Amino acid sequence: MSQQKKNLSHLGINRELQKKMFYSMLRIRRVQERIDQEYLNDQMKTPVHLCVGQEAIAVGACEAIEQTDYISSNHRGHGHYLAKGGNLKKLIAELHCKSTGCSGGFGGSMHIIDTSVGHLGSSSIVGGGIPLGTGMALASKMKNNGRVSVVFFGDGAADEGVLYESINFAILRKLPVIFILENNKWAVCSPVTTRQTSKNIFHRTDQDLLLTADINGNDIAQVYKTMVQAVNRARSGEGPSFIECDTYRILGHAGCETQDPKGYRELNEINEWKEKCPIKSLKQELMNNGFLENNEIEHLESMIKDEIDDAFAYAVNSPLPSAEDLHGSLFSE
Ligand SMILES: Cc1ncc(C[n+]2csc(CCOP(=O)(O)OP(=O)(O)O)c2C)c(N)n1
């Protein structure tokens, strides 16, 4: 990802950007699928939460910010990390709890952190990343460094009081923070309709002070364009934004697909959302416009496969952290 400031003065998405975003989503999808496939081999000593179906949110949001901007994430965070420019080898090594992982092998899938790309942490505590990201925005404002903070969280986290405290504080201090709610309709096995008074969380935010939005999270153009507005707003000192993205978790809550208990959601519902796949629709659009050919897709698929093979080999062959390493990660300078 370029370190140069992106030109966000217009909302247009050109062909290059569309193709870049297609590649980025496809790469995240294939990585998730491989993790799912390898999981029962028991070499990854960590719970995993896959983001198949939600790739457009991570990619659309991260494409609108700089590598120097910050993100905070949650337990379902592989896509956020890769979209922010994270290193695939370091991600897969982290899932194997190896010392070469982005968190030195101590965090596993739910505690990804990589300050080199502005990923300042994910949390296994539902809602835990929200005050983290809000605090990063406070730090940016105090340092006047122009950096924006993007906070990714799910509808389950919107059940937690910390979201409303953080939004209130962000409005009060006009912080450069963008709250991105990935409303994928489920928190483990409980549907959002049993936890909220509306199918959206959006209705709860302060419409006068926030750029509120209820958008199709499977349409990457909508995600990107809304983000561009929110980023411009944050950088010009106007304060926080709240973007609710309508999406769906295609695979099970945790672990690999075969480990997910069946019966808590209708097969029809899953199949309907599979049809709304964000990658499929962008691919169709690119192909219809003559911007993408089958042989180019084959080439991308093969590049991604090689990269994933390398990342798994790297992770498997990497050493475990040593006992001495234990104390090295407690404090940061
Ligand atoms: C404070 C807290 N409560 C409960 C849990 C158990 N838990 C883990 S993931 C999860 C569901 C979170 O749902 P959501 O935020 O919508 O994210 P999703 O898994 O749907 O991506 C729950 C309840 C937890 N980790 N932390």
PDBQT file of the ligand as one rigid body, heavy atoms in Angstrom, charges set to zero:
ROOT
HETATM    1  C1  LIG A 401     -17.305  -9.499  26.734  1.00  0.00    +0.000 C 
HETATM    2  C2  LIG A 401     -17.475 -10.806  25.992  1.00  0.00    +0.000 A 
HETATM    3  N1  LIG A 401     -18.668 -11.425  26.054  1.00  0.00    +0.000 NA
HETATM    4  C3  LIG A 401     -18.856 -12.615  25.411  1.00  0.00    +0.000 A 
HETATM    5  C4  LIG A 401     -17.817 -13.169  24.687  1.00  0.00    +0.000 A 
HETATM    6  C5  LIG A 401     -18.043 -14.486  23.916  1.00  0.00    +0.000 C 
HETATM    7  N2  LIG A 401     -18.168 -14.157  22.484  1.00  0.00    +0.000 N 
HETATM    8  C6  LIG A 401     -17.130 -14.316  21.643  1.00  0.00    +0.000 A 
HETATM    9  S1  LIG A 401     -17.476 -13.825  20.091  1.00  0.00    +0.000 SA
HETATM   10  C7  LIG A 401     -19.054 -13.414  20.512  1.00  0.00    +0.000 A 
HETATM   11  C8  LIG A 401     -20.029 -12.874  19.472  1.00  0.00    +0.000 C 
HETATM   12  C9  LIG A 401     -19.625 -11.544  18.993  1.00  0.00    +0.000 C 
HETATM   13  O1  LIG A 401     -20.530 -11.155  18.015  1.00  0.00    +0.000 OA
HETATM   14  P1  LIG A 401     -20.212  -9.937  17.068  1.00  0.00    +0.000 P 
HETATM   15  O2  LIG A 401     -19.619  -8.825  17.837  1.00  0.00    +0.000 OA
HETATM   16  O3  LIG A 401     -21.463  -9.659  16.311  1.00  0.00    +0.000 OA
HETATM   17  O4  LIG A 401     -19.089 -10.459  16.098  1.00  0.00    +0.000 OA
HETATM   18  P2  LIG A 401     -19.171 -11.697  15.081  1.00  0.00    +0.000 P 
HETATM   19  O5  LIG A 401     -18.663 -12.897  15.827  1.00  0.00    +0.000 OA
HETATM   20  O6  LIG A 401     -20.568 -11.841  14.639  1.00  0.00    +0.000 OA
HETATM   21  O7  LIG A 401     -18.245 -11.305  13.990  1.00  0.00    +0.000 OA
HETATM   22  C10 LIG A 401     -19.289 -13.669  21.857  1.00  0.00    +0.000 A 
HETATM   23  C11 LIG A 401     -20.569 -13.409  22.547  1.00  0.00    +0.000 C 
HETATM   24  C12 LIG A 401     -16.581 -12.493  24.669  1.00  0.00    +0.000 A 
HETATM   25  N3  LIG A 401     -15.534 -12.961  23.999  1.00  0.00    +0.000 N 
HETATM   26  N4  LIG A 401     -16.440 -11.294  25.306  1.00  0.00    +0.000 NA
ENDROOT
TORSDOF 0
